[in-house]
Amino acid sequence: MIYEAIRTVKQGDTLWDIARVQLGNGTKWTSIYSLNKAAIEAAAKKYGRSSSSNGWWIYPGTVLKLPG
């Protein structure tokens, strides 16, 4: 998949909000999650969770690729 930008997660971010602002539609959060699943899940484990609950939990400092 081609991506056009990167975005570093900040405190209080959600995938829905990132998709709404960066992609123009909050429902596109699933495409961000799919593109970044490995990084999101690794961050969740680093913060002591067994998973991110499919992107529900995202953590500051995680670098996300945004779909193009």
PDB file of N, CA, C, O and CB in Angstrom:
ATOM      1  N   MET A   1       0.848  -1.182   0.000  1.00  0.00           N
ATOM      2  CA  MET A   1       0.000   0.000   0.000  1.00  0.00           C
ATOM      3  C   MET A   1       0.891   1.242   0.000  1.00  0.00           C
ATOM      4  O   MET A   1       1.919   1.282   0.676  1.00  0.00           O
ATOM      5  CB  MET A   1      -0.963   0.000   1.228  1.00  0.00           C
ATOM      6  N   ILE A   2       0.495   2.223  -0.743  1.00  0.00           N
ATOM      7  CA  ILE A   2       1.229   3.483  -0.796  1.00  0.00           C
ATOM      8  C   ILE A   2       0.745   4.373   0.338  1.00  0.00           C
ATOM      9  O   ILE A   2      -0.449   4.436   0.629  1.00  0.00           O
ATOM     10  CB  ILE A   2       1.046   4.188  -2.176  1.00  0.00           C
ATOM     11  N   TYR A   3       1.688   5.061   0.975  1.00  0.00           N
ATOM     12  CA  TYR A   3       1.292   6.017   1.995  1.00  0.00           C
ATOM     13  C   TYR A   3       1.840   7.381   1.630  1.00  0.00           C
ATOM     14  O   TYR A   3       2.853   7.495   0.939  1.00  0.00           O
ATOM     15  CB  TYR A   3       1.785   5.581   3.392  1.00  0.00           C
ATOM     16  N   GLU A   4       1.156   8.421   2.103  1.00  0.00           N
ATOM     17  CA  GLU A   4       1.536   9.761   1.693  1.00  0.00           C
ATOM     18  C   GLU A   4       2.159  10.588   2.803  1.00  0.00           C
ATOM     19  O   GLU A   4       2.807  11.596   2.520  1.00  0.00           O
ATOM     20  CB  GLU A   4       0.350  10.470   1.163  1.00  0.00           C
ATOM     21  N   ALA A   5       1.985  10.202   4.034  1.00  0.00           N
ATOM     22  CA  ALA A   5       2.504  11.003   5.136  1.00  0.00           C
ATOM     23  C   ALA A   5       2.689  10.120   6.361  1.00  0.00           C
ATOM     24  O   ALA A   5       2.210   8.988   6.422  1.00  0.00           O
ATOM     25  CB  ALA A   5       1.561  12.187   5.452  1.00  0.00           C
ATOM     26  N   ILE A   6       3.391  10.673   7.322  1.00  0.00           N
ATOM     27  CA  ILE A   6       3.486  10.008   8.608  1.00  0.00           C
ATOM     28  C   ILE A   6       2.959  10.956   9.681  1.00  0.00           C
ATOM     29  O   ILE A   6       2.935  12.173   9.500  1.00  0.00           O
ATOM     30  CB  ILE A   6       4.951   9.572   8.909  1.00  0.00           C
ATOM     31  N   ARG A   7       2.549  10.386  10.774  1.00  0.00           N
ATOM     32  CA  ARG A   7       1.985  11.167  11.883  1.00  0.00           C
ATOM     33  C   ARG A   7       2.415  10.494  13.166  1.00  0.00           C
ATOM     34  O   ARG A   7       2.266   9.281  13.315  1.00  0.00           O
ATOM     35  CB  ARG A   7       0.412  11.275  11.793  1.00  0.00           C
ATOM     36  N   THR A   8       2.950  11.275  14.100  1.00  0.00           N
ATOM     37  CA  THR A   8       3.326  10.743  15.402  1.00  0.00           C
ATOM     38  C   THR A   8       2.162  10.953  16.363  1.00  0.00           C
ATOM     39  O   THR A   8       1.645  12.062  16.495  1.00  0.00           O
ATOM     40  CB  THR A   8       4.625  11.420  15.937  1.00  0.00           C
ATOM     41  N   VAL A   9       1.758   9.877  17.031  1.00  0.00           N
ATOM     42  CA  VAL A   9       0.636   9.934  17.967  1.00  0.00           C
ATOM     43  C   VAL A   9       0.998  10.850  19.140  1.00  0.00           C
ATOM     44  O   VAL A   9       2.095  10.780  19.695  1.00  0.00           O
ATOM     45  CB  VAL A   9       0.264   8.506  18.476  1.00  0.00           C
ATOM     46  N   LYS A  10       0.050  11.702  19.495  1.00  0.00           N
ATOM     47  CA  LYS A  10       0.188  12.587  20.648  1.00  0.00           C
ATOM     48  C   LYS A  10      -0.814  12.170  21.724  1.00  0.00           C
ATOM     49  O   LYS A  10      -1.794  11.483  21.436  1.00  0.00           O
ATOM     50  CB  LYS A  10      -0.028  14.076  20.238  1.00  0.00           C
ATOM     51  N   GLN A  11      -0.561  12.586  22.959  1.00  0.00           N
ATOM     52  CA  GLN A  11      -1.471  12.297  24.074  1.00  0.00           C
ATOM     53  C   GLN A  11      -2.894  12.709  23.704  1.00  0.00           C
ATOM     54  O   GLN A  11      -3.115  13.828  23.242  1.00  0.00           O
ATOM     55  CB  GLN A  11      -1.013  13.032  25.367  1.00  0.00           C
ATOM     56  N   GLY A  12      -3.851  11.821  23.902  1.00  0.00           N
ATOM     57  CA  GLY A  12      -5.257  12.121  23.640  1.00  0.00           C
ATOM     58  C   GLY A  12      -5.733  11.793  22.235  1.00  0.00           C
ATOM     59  O   GLY A  12      -6.930  11.874  21.960  1.00  0.00           O
ATOM     60  N   ASP A  13      -4.814  11.422  21.329  1.00  0.00           N
ATOM     61  CA  ASP A  13      -5.209  11.061  19.965  1.00  0.00           C
ATOM     62  C   ASP A  13      -6.004   9.767  19.945  1.00  0.00           C
ATOM     63  O   ASP A  13      -5.828   8.900  20.801  1.00  0.00           O
ATOM     64  CB  ASP A  13      -3.979  10.928  19.071  1.00  0.00           C
ATOM     65  N   THR A  14      -6.877   9.649  18.963  1.00  0.00           N
ATOM     66  CA  THR A  14      -7.546   8.393  18.633  1.00  0.00           C
ATOM     67  C   THR A  14      -7.377   8.183  17.138  1.00  0.00           C
ATOM     68  O   THR A  14      -7.161   9.138  16.393  1.00  0.00           O
ATOM     69  CB  THR A  14      -9.071   8.409  19.047  1.00  0.00           C
ATOM     70  N   LEU A  15      -7.473   6.945  16.703  1.00  0.00           N
ATOM     71  CA  LEU A  15      -7.383   6.696  15.264  1.00  0.00           C
ATOM     72  C   LEU A  15      -8.524   7.379  14.528  1.00  0.00           C
ATOM     73  O   LEU A  15      -8.335   7.870  13.415  1.00  0.00           O
ATOM     74  CB  LEU A  15      -7.395   5.190  14.976  1.00  0.00           C
ATOM     75  N   TRP A  16      -9.707   7.417  15.133  1.00  0.00           N
ATOM     76  CA  TRP A  16     -10.854   8.094  14.520  1.00  0.00           C
ATOM     77  C   TRP A  16     -10.524   9.571  14.279  1.00  0.00           C
ATOM     78  O   TRP A  16     -10.742  10.084  13.181  1.00  0.00           O
ATOM     79  CB  TRP A  16     -12.117   7.959  15.419  1.00  0.00           C
ATOM     80  N   ASP A  17     -10.001  10.250  15.298  1.00  0.00           N
ATOM     81  CA  ASP A  17      -9.687  11.675  15.155  1.00  0.00           C
ATOM     82  C   ASP A  17      -8.578  11.912  14.139  1.00  0.00           C
ATOM     83  O   ASP A  17      -8.645  12.858  13.354  1.00  0.00           O
ATOM     84  CB  ASP A  17      -9.285  12.264  16.501  1.00  0.00           C
ATOM     85  N   ILE A  18      -7.567  11.064  14.149  1.00  0.00           N
ATOM     86  CA  ILE A  18      -6.492  11.211  13.164  1.00  0.00           C
ATOM     87  C   ILE A  18      -7.054  11.045  11.752  1.00  0.00           C
ATOM     88  O   ILE A  18      -6.729  11.825  10.858  1.00  0.00           O
ATOM     89  CB  ILE A  18      -5.360  10.178  13.424  1.00  0.00           C
ATOM     90  N   ALA A  19      -7.891  10.039  11.554  1.00  0.00           N
ATOM     91  CA  ALA A  19      -8.500   9.817  10.240  1.00  0.00           C
ATOM     92  C   ALA A  19      -9.392  10.991   9.841  1.00  0.00           C
ATOM     93  O   ALA A  19      -9.389  11.410   8.684  1.00  0.00           O
ATOM     94  CB  ALA A  19      -9.314   8.515  10.241  1.00  0.00           C
ATOM     95  N   ARG A  20     -10.145  11.514  10.786  1.00  0.00           N
ATOM     96  CA  ARG A  20     -11.047  12.633  10.492  1.00  0.00           C
ATOM     97  C   ARG A  20     -10.256  13.861  10.042  1.00  0.00           C
ATOM     98  O   ARG A  20     -10.603  14.507   9.053  1.00  0.00           O
ATOM     99  CB  ARG A  20     -11.903  12.977  11.730  1.00  0.00           C
ATOM    100  N   VAL A  21      -9.202  14.168  10.770  1.00  0.00           N
ATOM    101  CA  VAL A  21      -8.417  15.373  10.468  1.00  0.00           C
ATOM    102  C   VAL A  21      -7.521  15.171   9.246  1.00  0.00           C
ATOM    103  O   VAL A  21      -7.487  16.015   8.350  1.00  0.00           O
ATOM    104  CB  VAL A  21      -7.563  15.764  11.679  1.00  0.00           C
ATOM    105  N   GLN A  22      -6.802  14.062   9.213  1.00  0.00           N
ATOM    106  CA  GLN A  22      -5.800  13.850   8.169  1.00  0.00           C
ATOM    107  C   GLN A  22      -6.382  13.311   6.858  1.00  0.00           C
ATOM    108  O   GLN A  22      -5.882  13.621   5.777  1.00  0.00           O
ATOM    109  CB  GLN A  22      -4.750  12.900   8.672  1.00  0.00           C
ATOM    110  N   LEU A  23      -7.444  12.504   6.963  1.00  0.00           N
ATOM    111  CA  LEU A  23      -8.002  11.864   5.771  1.00  0.00           C
ATOM    112  C   LEU A  23      -9.389  12.375   5.413  1.00  0.00           C
ATOM    113  O   LEU A  23      -9.944  11.999   4.381  1.00  0.00           O
ATOM    114  CB  LEU A  23      -8.057  10.377   5.971  1.00  0.00           C
ATOM    115  N   GLY A  24      -9.954  13.235   6.266  1.00  0.00           N
ATOM    116  CA  GLY A  24     -11.246  13.837   5.961  1.00  0.00           C
ATOM    117  C   GLY A  24     -12.452  13.000   6.339  1.00  0.00           C
ATOM    118  O   GLY A  24     -13.585  13.386   6.051  1.00  0.00           O
ATOM    119  N   ASN A  25     -12.227  11.842   6.989  1.00  0.00           N
ATOM    120  CA  ASN A  25     -13.352  10.970   7.332  1.00  0.00           C
ATOM    121  C   ASN A  25     -12.915  10.018   8.441  1.00  0.00           C
ATOM    122  O   ASN A  25     -12.025   9.190   8.244  1.00  0.00           O
ATOM    123  CB  ASN A  25     -13.855  10.176   6.081  1.00  0.00           C
ATOM    124  N   GLY A  26     -13.541  10.140   9.600  1.00  0.00           N
ATOM    125  CA  GLY A  26     -13.187   9.308  10.743  1.00  0.00           C
ATOM    126  C   GLY A  26     -13.341   7.826  10.504  1.00  0.00           C
ATOM    127  O   GLY A  26     -12.644   7.020  11.119  1.00  0.00           O
ATOM    128  N   THR A  27     -14.255   7.454   9.610  1.00  0.00           N
ATOM    129  CA  THR A  27     -14.467   6.026   9.369  1.00  0.00           C
ATOM    130  C   THR A  27     -13.280   5.374   8.666  1.00  0.00           C
ATOM    131  O   THR A  27     -13.236   4.151   8.542  1.00  0.00           O
ATOM    132  CB  THR A  27     -15.723   5.820   8.544  1.00  0.00           C
ATOM    133  N   LYS A  28     -12.339   6.156   8.214  1.00  0.00           N
ATOM    134  CA  LYS A  28     -11.144   5.602   7.572  1.00  0.00           C
ATOM    135  C   LYS A  28     -10.085   5.168   8.588  1.00  0.00           C
ATOM    136  O   LYS A  28      -8.969   4.808   8.213  1.00  0.00           O
ATOM    137  CB  LYS A  28     -10.547   6.626   6.619  1.00  0.00           C
ATOM    138  N   TRP A  29     -10.445   5.205   9.886  1.00  0.00           N
ATOM    139  CA  TRP A  29      -9.488   4.792  10.922  1.00  0.00           C
ATOM    140  C   TRP A  29      -9.006   3.364  10.699  1.00  0.00           C
ATOM    141  O   TRP A  29      -7.870   3.032  11.034  1.00  0.00           O
ATOM    142  CB  TRP A  29     -10.118   4.914  12.311  1.00  0.00           C
ATOM    143  N   THR A  30      -9.869   2.517  10.133  1.00  0.00           N
ATOM    144  CA  THR A  30      -9.484   1.115   9.929  1.00  0.00           C
ATOM    145  C   THR A  30      -8.333   0.990   8.936  1.00  0.00           C
ATOM    146  O   THR A  30      -7.503   0.089   9.061  1.00  0.00           O
ATOM    147  CB  THR A  30     -10.685   0.302   9.438  1.00  0.00           C
ATOM    148  N   SER A  31      -8.275   1.887   7.953  1.00  0.00           N
ATOM    149  CA  SER A  31      -7.167   1.817   7.000  1.00  0.00           C
ATOM    150  C   SER A  31      -5.857   2.230   7.673  1.00  0.00           C
ATOM    151  O   SER A  31      -4.798   1.697   7.340  1.00  0.00           O
ATOM    152  CB  SER A  31      -7.449   2.715   5.775  1.00  0.00           C
ATOM    153  N   ILE A  32      -5.918   3.170   8.609  1.00  0.00           N
ATOM    154  CA  ILE A  32      -4.724   3.550   9.371  1.00  0.00           C
ATOM    155  C   ILE A  32      -4.288   2.375  10.236  1.00  0.00           C
ATOM    156  O   ILE A  32      -3.103   2.048  10.301  1.00  0.00           O
ATOM    157  CB  ILE A  32      -4.995   4.809  10.249  1.00  0.00           C
ATOM    158  N   TYR A  33      -5.247   1.745  10.898  1.00  0.00           N
ATOM    159  CA  TYR A  33      -4.913   0.595  11.744  1.00  0.00           C
ATOM    160  C   TYR A  33      -4.302  -0.528  10.913  1.00  0.00           C
ATOM    161  O   TYR A  33      -3.282  -1.097  11.303  1.00  0.00           O
ATOM    162  CB  TYR A  33      -6.163   0.086  12.483  1.00  0.00           C
ATOM    163  N   SER A  34      -4.902  -0.851   9.791  1.00  0.00           N
ATOM    164  CA  SER A  34      -4.387  -1.937   8.946  1.00  0.00           C
ATOM    165  C   SER A  34      -2.960  -1.675   8.486  1.00  0.00           C
ATOM    166  O   SER A  34      -2.126  -2.580   8.484  1.00  0.00           O
ATOM    167  CB  SER A  34      -5.285  -2.131   7.733  1.00  0.00           C
ATOM    168  N   LEU A  35      -2.687  -0.453   8.101  1.00  0.00           N
ATOM    169  CA  LEU A  35      -1.367  -0.083   7.605  1.00  0.00           C
ATOM    170  C   LEU A  35      -0.313  -0.090   8.713  1.00  0.00           C
ATOM    171  O   LEU A  35       0.873  -0.289   8.450  1.00  0.00           O
ATOM    172  CB  LEU A  35      -1.425   1.287   6.958  1.00  0.00           C
ATOM    173  N   ASN A  36      -0.758   0.130   9.954  1.00  0.00           N
ATOM    174  CA  ASN A  36       0.168   0.284  11.074  1.00  0.00           C
ATOM    175  C   ASN A  36      -0.011  -0.746  12.178  1.00  0.00           C
ATOM    176  O   ASN A  36       0.456  -0.544  13.299  1.00  0.00           O
ATOM    177  CB  ASN A  36       0.021   1.640  11.653  1.00  0.00           C
ATOM    178  N   LYS A  37      -0.684  -1.847  11.869  1.00  0.00           N
ATOM    179  CA  LYS A  37      -1.024  -2.833  12.895  1.00  0.00           C
ATOM    180  C   LYS A  37       0.192  -3.285  13.702  1.00  0.00           C
ATOM    181  O   LYS A  37       0.120  -3.363  14.929  1.00  0.00           O
ATOM    182  CB  LYS A  37      -1.680  -4.037  12.254  1.00  0.00           C
ATOM    183  N   ALA A  38       1.297  -3.579  13.041  1.00  0.00           N
ATOM    184  CA  ALA A  38       2.480  -4.076  13.755  1.00  0.00           C
ATOM    185  C   ALA A  38       2.997  -3.034  14.749  1.00  0.00           C
ATOM    186  O   ALA A  38       3.317  -3.375  15.888  1.00  0.00           O
ATOM    187  CB  ALA A  38       3.593  -4.451  12.754  1.00  0.00           C
ATOM    188  N   ALA A  39       3.081  -1.786  14.336  1.00  0.00           N
ATOM    189  CA  ALA A  39       3.589  -0.725  15.221  1.00  0.00           C
ATOM    190  C   ALA A  39       2.624  -0.459  16.372  1.00  0.00           C
ATOM    191  O   ALA A  39       3.054  -0.251  17.507  1.00  0.00           O
ATOM    192  CB  ALA A  39       3.825   0.573  14.426  1.00  0.00           C
ATOM    193  N   ILE A  40       1.337  -0.465  16.091  1.00  0.00           N
ATOM    194  CA  ILE A  40       0.330  -0.205  17.125  1.00  0.00           C
ATOM    195  C   ILE A  40       0.321  -1.334  18.157  1.00  0.00           C
ATOM    196  O   ILE A  40       0.259  -1.081  19.360  1.00  0.00           O
ATOM    197  CB  ILE A  40      -1.075  -0.048  16.490  1.00  0.00           C
ATOM    198  N   GLU A  41       0.384  -2.568  17.686  1.00  0.00           N
ATOM    199  CA  GLU A  41       0.386  -3.709  18.607  1.00  0.00           C
ATOM    200  C   GLU A  41       1.679  -3.770  19.414  1.00  0.00           C
ATOM    201  O   GLU A  41       1.652  -4.122  20.593  1.00  0.00           O
ATOM    202  CB  GLU A  41       0.192  -5.016  17.834  1.00  0.00           C
ATOM    203  N   ALA A  42       2.809  -3.431  18.795  1.00  0.00           N
ATOM    204  CA  ALA A  42       4.085  -3.414  19.522  1.00  0.00           C
ATOM    205  C   ALA A  42       4.048  -2.359  20.630  1.00  0.00           C
ATOM    206  O   ALA A  42       4.535  -2.606  21.733  1.00  0.00           O
ATOM    207  CB  ALA A  42       5.266  -3.133  18.551  1.00  0.00           C
ATOM    208  N   ALA A  43       3.475  -1.192  20.347  1.00  0.00           N
ATOM    209  CA  ALA A  43       3.373  -0.140  21.363  1.00  0.00           C
ATOM    210  C   ALA A  43       2.477  -0.589  22.511  1.00  0.00           C
ATOM    211  O   ALA A  43       2.778  -0.319  23.673  1.00  0.00           O
ATOM    212  CB  ALA A  43       2.832   1.162  20.744  1.00  0.00           C
ATOM    213  N   ALA A  44       1.376  -1.272  22.193  1.00  0.00           N
ATOM    214  CA  ALA A  44       0.472  -1.757  23.243  1.00  0.00           C
ATOM    215  C   ALA A  44       1.212  -2.725  24.165  1.00  0.00           C
ATOM    216  O   ALA A  44       1.069  -2.652  25.386  1.00  0.00           O
ATOM    217  CB  ALA A  44      -0.774  -2.448  22.621  1.00  0.00           C
ATOM    218  N   LYS A  45       1.992  -3.620  23.592  1.00  0.00           N
ATOM    219  CA  LYS A  45       2.759  -4.578  24.404  1.00  0.00           C
ATOM    220  C   LYS A  45       3.796  -3.842  25.253  1.00  0.00           C
ATOM    221  O   LYS A  45       3.998  -4.185  26.418  1.00  0.00           O
ATOM    222  CB  LYS A  45       3.456  -5.631  23.500  1.00  0.00           C
ATOM    223  N   LYS A  46       4.447  -2.842  24.681  1.00  0.00           N
ATOM    224  CA  LYS A  46       5.432  -2.046  25.415  1.00  0.00           C
ATOM    225  C   LYS A  46       4.798  -1.386  26.638  1.00  0.00           C
ATOM    226  O   LYS A  46       5.449  -1.222  27.670  1.00  0.00           O
ATOM    227  CB  LYS A  46       6.049  -0.979  24.497  1.00  0.00           C
ATOM    228  N   TYR A  47       3.529  -1.009  26.515  1.00  0.00           N
ATOM    229  CA  TYR A  47       2.816  -0.358  27.616  1.00  0.00           C
ATOM    230  C   TYR A  47       2.045  -1.349  28.485  1.00  0.00           C
ATOM    231  O   TYR A  47       1.199  -0.943  29.282  1.00  0.00           O
ATOM    232  CB  TYR A  47       1.864   0.682  27.067  1.00  0.00           C
ATOM    233  N   GLY A  48       2.328  -2.641  28.339  1.00  0.00           N
ATOM    234  CA  GLY A  48       1.789  -3.648  29.237  1.00  0.00           C
ATOM    235  C   GLY A  48       0.434  -4.221  28.879  1.00  0.00           C
ATOM    236  O   GLY A  48      -0.172  -4.915  29.696  1.00  0.00           O
ATOM    237  N   ARG A  49      -0.052  -3.953  27.693  1.00  0.00           N
ATOM    238  CA  ARG A  49      -1.331  -4.531  27.260  1.00  0.00           C
ATOM    239  C   ARG A  49      -1.066  -5.748  26.389  1.00  0.00           C
ATOM    240  O   ARG A  49      -0.030  -5.838  25.731  1.00  0.00           O
ATOM    241  CB  ARG A  49      -2.187  -3.486  26.489  1.00  0.00           C
ATOM    242  N   SER A  50      -1.997  -6.672  26.389  1.00  0.00           N
ATOM    243  CA  SER A  50      -1.839  -7.847  25.530  1.00  0.00           C
ATOM    244  C   SER A  50      -2.122  -7.508  24.068  1.00  0.00           C
ATOM    245  O   SER A  50      -1.631  -8.183  23.163  1.00  0.00           O
ATOM    246  CB  SER A  50      -2.765  -8.974  25.995  1.00  0.00           C
ATOM    247  N   SER A  51      -2.918  -6.457  23.840  1.00  0.00           N
ATOM    248  CA  SER A  51      -3.200  -5.980  22.483  1.00  0.00           C
ATOM    249  C   SER A  51      -3.701  -4.539  22.564  1.00  0.00           C
ATOM    250  O   SER A  51      -3.909  -3.995  23.648  1.00  0.00           O
ATOM    251  CB  SER A  51      -4.253  -6.897  21.766  1.00  0.00           C
ATOM    252  N   SER A  52      -3.886  -3.938  21.393  1.00  0.00           N
ATOM    253  CA  SER A  52      -4.407  -2.572  21.338  1.00  0.00           C
ATOM    254  C   SER A  52      -5.929  -2.561  21.250  1.00  0.00           C
ATOM    255  O   SER A  52      -6.541  -1.498  21.146  1.00  0.00           O
ATOM    256  CB  SER A  52      -3.809  -1.825  20.146  1.00  0.00           C
ATOM    257  N   SER A  53      -6.538  -3.744  21.291  1.00  0.00           N
ATOM    258  CA  SER A  53      -7.978  -3.897  21.061  1.00  0.00           C
ATOM    259  C   SER A  53      -8.364  -3.306  19.704  1.00  0.00           C
ATOM    260  O   SER A  53      -9.265  -2.474  19.592  1.00  0.00           O
ATOM    261  CB  SER A  53      -8.788  -3.216  22.195  1.00  0.00           C
ATOM    262  N   ASN A  54      -7.640  -3.771  18.670  1.00  0.00           N
ATOM    263  CA  ASN A  54      -7.862  -3.340  17.284  1.00  0.00           C
ATOM    264  C   ASN A  54      -7.755  -1.831  17.111  1.00  0.00           C
ATOM    265  O   ASN A  54      -8.554  -1.215  16.404  1.00  0.00           O
ATOM    266  CB  ASN A  54      -9.222  -3.803  16.813  1.00  0.00           C
ATOM    267  N   GLY A  55      -6.761  -1.248  17.763  1.00  0.00           N
ATOM    268  CA  GLY A  55      -6.508   0.178  17.595  1.00  0.00           C
ATOM    269  C   GLY A  55      -7.201   1.082  18.584  1.00  0.00           C
ATOM    270  O   GLY A  55      -7.061   2.303  18.509  1.00  0.00           O
ATOM    271  N   TRP A  56      -7.946   0.508  19.511  1.00  0.00           N
ATOM    272  CA  TRP A  56      -8.610   1.334  20.528  1.00  0.00           C
ATOM    273  C   TRP A  56      -7.575   2.055  21.376  1.00  0.00           C
ATOM    274  O   TRP A  56      -7.730   3.236  21.688  1.00  0.00           O
ATOM    275  CB  TRP A  56      -9.527   0.471  21.423  1.00  0.00           C
ATOM    276  N   TRP A  57      -6.514   1.336  21.750  1.00  0.00           N
ATOM    277  CA  TRP A  57      -5.436   1.909  22.556  1.00  0.00           C
ATOM    278  C   TRP A  57      -4.262   2.246  21.651  1.00  0.00           C
ATOM    279  O   TRP A  57      -3.642   1.352  21.075  1.00  0.00           O
ATOM    280  CB  TRP A  57      -4.998   0.932  23.683  1.00  0.00           C
ATOM    281  N   ILE A  58      -3.955   3.535  21.523  1.00  0.00           N
ATOM    282  CA  ILE A  58      -2.748   3.958  20.822  1.00  0.00           C
ATOM    283  C   ILE A  58      -1.951   4.837  21.777  1.00  0.00           C
ATOM    284  O   ILE A  58      -2.511   5.454  22.683  1.00  0.00           O
ATOM    285  CB  ILE A  58      -3.089   4.722  19.485  1.00  0.00           C
ATOM    286  N   TYR A  59      -0.652   4.885  21.568  1.00  0.00           N
ATOM    287  CA  TYR A  59       0.218   5.505  22.553  1.00  0.00           C
ATOM    288  C   TYR A  59       1.084   6.605  21.958  1.00  0.00           C
ATOM    289  O   TYR A  59       1.560   6.494  20.828  1.00  0.00           O
ATOM    290  CB  TYR A  59       1.091   4.464  23.191  1.00  0.00           C
ATOM    291  N   PRO A  60       1.285   7.677  22.736  1.00  0.00           N
ATOM    292  CA  PRO A  60       2.124   8.785  22.272  1.00  0.00           C
ATOM    293  C   PRO A  60       3.499   8.294  21.839  1.00  0.00           C
ATOM    294  O   PRO A  60       4.101   7.422  22.466  1.00  0.00           O
ATOM    295  CB  PRO A  60       2.269   9.840  23.372  1.00  0.00           C
ATOM    296  N   GLY A  61       3.968   8.875  20.761  1.00  0.00           N
ATOM    297  CA  GLY A  61       5.276   8.512  20.226  1.00  0.00           C
ATOM    298  C   GLY A  61       5.229   7.466  19.131  1.00  0.00           C
ATOM    299  O   GLY A  61       6.210   7.283  18.409  1.00  0.00           O
ATOM    300  N   THR A  62       4.098   6.773  18.994  1.00  0.00           N
ATOM    301  CA  THR A  62       3.961   5.788  17.924  1.00  0.00           C
ATOM    302  C   THR A  62       3.883   6.522  16.584  1.00  0.00           C
ATOM    303  O   THR A  62       3.063   7.423  16.406  1.00  0.00           O
ATOM    304  CB  THR A  62       2.696   4.890  18.144  1.00  0.00           C
ATOM    305  N   VAL A  63       4.730   6.134  15.662  1.00  0.00           N
ATOM    306  CA  VAL A  63       4.745   6.773  14.342  1.00  0.00           C
ATOM    307  C   VAL A  63       3.843   5.979  13.413  1.00  0.00           C
ATOM    308  O   VAL A  63       4.025   4.776  13.225  1.00  0.00           O
ATOM    309  CB  VAL A  63       6.198   6.863  13.766  1.00  0.00           C
ATOM    310  N   LEU A  64       2.868   6.669  12.835  1.00  0.00           N
ATOM    311  CA  LEU A  64       1.898   6.040  11.950  1.00  0.00           C
ATOM    312  C   LEU A  64       2.091   6.494  10.513  1.00  0.00           C
ATOM    313  O   LEU A  64       2.340   7.671  10.256  1.00  0.00           O
ATOM    314  CB  LEU A  64       0.481   6.349  12.410  1.00  0.00           C
ATOM    315  N   LYS A  65       1.979   5.567   9.586  1.00  0.00           N
ATOM    316  CA  LYS A  65       1.913   5.904   8.162  1.00  0.00           C
ATOM    317  C   LYS A  65       0.452   6.172   7.851  1.00  0.00           C
ATOM    318  O   LYS A  65      -0.430   5.478   8.359  1.00  0.00           O
ATOM    319  CB  LYS A  65       2.505   4.750   7.245  1.00  0.00           C
ATOM    320  N   LEU A  66       0.190   7.161   7.030  1.00  0.00           N
ATOM    321  CA  LEU A  66      -1.176   7.465   6.621  1.00  0.00           C
ATOM    322  C   LEU A  66      -1.382   7.028   5.177  1.00  0.00           C
ATOM    323  O   LEU A  66      -0.542   7.300   4.319  1.00  0.00           O
ATOM    324  CB  LEU A  66      -1.481   8.973   6.786  1.00  0.00           C
ATOM    325  N   PRO A  67      -2.495   6.353   4.907  1.00  0.00           N
ATOM    326  CA  PRO A  67      -2.737   5.871   3.546  1.00  0.00           C
ATOM    327  C   PRO A  67      -2.884   7.021   2.560  1.00  0.00           C
ATOM    328  O   PRO A  67      -3.404   8.089   2.883  1.00  0.00           O
ATOM    329  CB  PRO A  67      -3.984   4.999   3.509  1.00  0.00           C
ATOM    330  N   GLY A  68      -2.410   6.766   1.353  1.00  0.00           N
ATOM    331  CA  GLY A  68      -2.482   7.782   0.301  1.00  0.00           C
ATOM    332  C   GLY A  68      -3.654   7.569  -0.613  1.00  0.00           C
ATOM    333  O   GLY A  68      -3.854   8.341  -1.550  1.00  0.00           O
TER     334      GLY A  68
END
